[in-house]
Amino acid sequence: MSRLRLLTVSVLILVFLGSVIFVLPRSWLPQTVQDWLYASFGESSYRRPPDTTDVALGPVEPFCPNPRPDWRPQQVVAGVTVEESLVCEPDNPAEVAAFVRGTNNVPMAVLMQTRLTPTTVVKDEDRDGDGDPDVIHVRLEVAELNGRSPDVPGPFPRYAIAPGVQPGLWVFAPKTRGMATENFDTDVAHPSLRAPAPVIRVEQGDRLRLTLENTHYLPHTIHLHGVDHPFVDSAGEGNDGVPIASELPVLPGQSRTYDLTPRQTGTMFYHCHVQPNVHILMGLQGMFVVEENRPDNWLQTLNPGAGQVRFPSRAVRQTYDREYDLHYQDLDRSLHELIQTANDPRLLAEATNRRYDITDQTPDYFVLNGRSFPYTMRESLVVVKPDQDVKLRVLNGGAEGIALHTHGHKVRITHYDGVEHNPAAQITRDVVWLGPAQRLDLHLRTVNDGLHNYGPGVWLLHDHREKGITTNGVNPGGNISAIVYESFLTESGWPKTQGMDWTPFFSPAYYQKNIPIWGVLDDAGLLGQAGSQRLGWVRAALLGLVGGLLLGGVAAGLRAVFRRPRGG
């Protein structure tokens, strides 16, 4: 055989084999071949609709574990009337009562139902005689979630924002006692250790002493963003939480107390100001609310994880039926995975402060109150009844803007960054924009008039930037939540949807991109990778046709190469 003929045959065989590889379902290929194709050509170059054996849901979580249904109804704890919370996973009523009365004022039996210490929220002195305490002392610690441990193979303590999604986080947390995990038998973080940092509520004119006990391995501070406070305290110490101007950072094992008496009301912000290009986005941030002064105004000083306020202030209750705190964040996976690479603070300081470049930042995860869809549906629903007035306090703690959209409703913007907007110029709309660090107070009315509301239902509430409703690029995910009417809730607190099966969304495999998006439908066989898990007779016929053409082409080529010319 001549070299030309050998070369031609080799090329035809390679073309045939390559075509077959790119047409075959990936489950038919060895894993090494799949990995090489992915690395060489990218995912879209070779992945096609899987057949019925190609993927499996794997472990699927229950929609609503609902471990404590007794926490949901309205109840009186230590003399505090804790409002009902009809979501699947409500806050602990004992914690709510302790935050209202003060951990130093509730019975020990109530305190023992929490992980709080007697000094977490100390309330003393009714200085003006109006029936409520006017000197509040709050103690916060710093916790790491989903970090690296030399004793545990996976992230520790484990805190998932969505099924199987566990980015590393740093958070401010109420001072607690005991273990960082739920119990001895699990590596799951205790609910007190979570994102975002707790909402802090104080009354206008009250003295707040806010102590940061730095239980972390890096320096931190607390900056009171938008909150009325002096630059230095009465002892002449820095009080702004900004190391380059106000003070030295609080080193590991040290503490600092910030002292302030806010005079202006509104929805504010607090966050770490040490290397803010990293520490804020790592999760060291929370909402800060200054309430209007009222007689006998006991406040829920902390609201861990934000969400429903189960003991609203007297001022809020004069106008609104319910109140919700909504804290949005975006997370860059490349940053949040850095703390999972080592257990040495020196290596982590170098990785976060030098190797990570925020100018290359690309958010991968979008969260509401520390969770992404579908977990947002367990605890961050805005539950309403017809003909109610609901107050929404919204904070954007991320690096990008948010176009917050309310399905089925239009909301009125009453405050920007804690400052009341001119009532005559207040705007009613269904998309509101929040830049980074910005806050809005929104008035949600549920009167069915075609403007404020279109009627009861399960109405989505989400960022209308399309990437905001994804988790690592997979939809549905991100900060999707909903305004849900009580008539559209099940007994367990789960929204009644109209036929769509959410089972795949509760499998970690879904957010690893191993489950076709429309695999839940029976007739989606022609939708490709985004469609059904079934091979389908149409696709089988197409594969047969392509294979036949390829084989015919190769046969014709070989015949042309080896055919001897006739004649003399």
Secondary structure, 3 states (H helix, E strand, C coil): CCHHHHHHHHHHHHHHHHHHHHHCCHHHCCHHHHHHHHHHHCHHHHCCCCCCCCCCCCCCCCCCCCCCHHHCCCEEECCEEECCCCCCCCCCHHHHHHHHHCCCCCCHHHHCCCCECCCCEEEECCCCCCCCCCEEEEEEEEEEECECCCCCCCCECECCCECCECCCEEEEEECECCCCECCCCCCEECCCCCCCCCEEEEECCCEEEEEEECCCCCCECCEEECCCCCCECCCCCECCCCCCCCCCCECCCCEEEEEECCCCCEEEEEECCCCHHHHCCCCCEEEEEEECCCCCCCCCCEECCCEECCCCCHHHHHHCCEEEEEEEEEECHHHHCHHHCCCCHHHHHHHHHHHCCHHHCCCCEEEECCECCCCHHHHCCEEECCCCEEEEEEEECCCCCEEEEECCECEEEEEECCEECCHHHCCEECEEEECCCCEEEEEEECCCCCCCECCCCEEEEEECCHHHHCECCECCCCCCEEEEEHHHECCCCCECCCCCCCHHHHCHHHHCCCCCCCCCCCCCCCCHHHCCCCCCHHHHHHHHHHHHHHHHHHHHHHHHHHCCCCCC
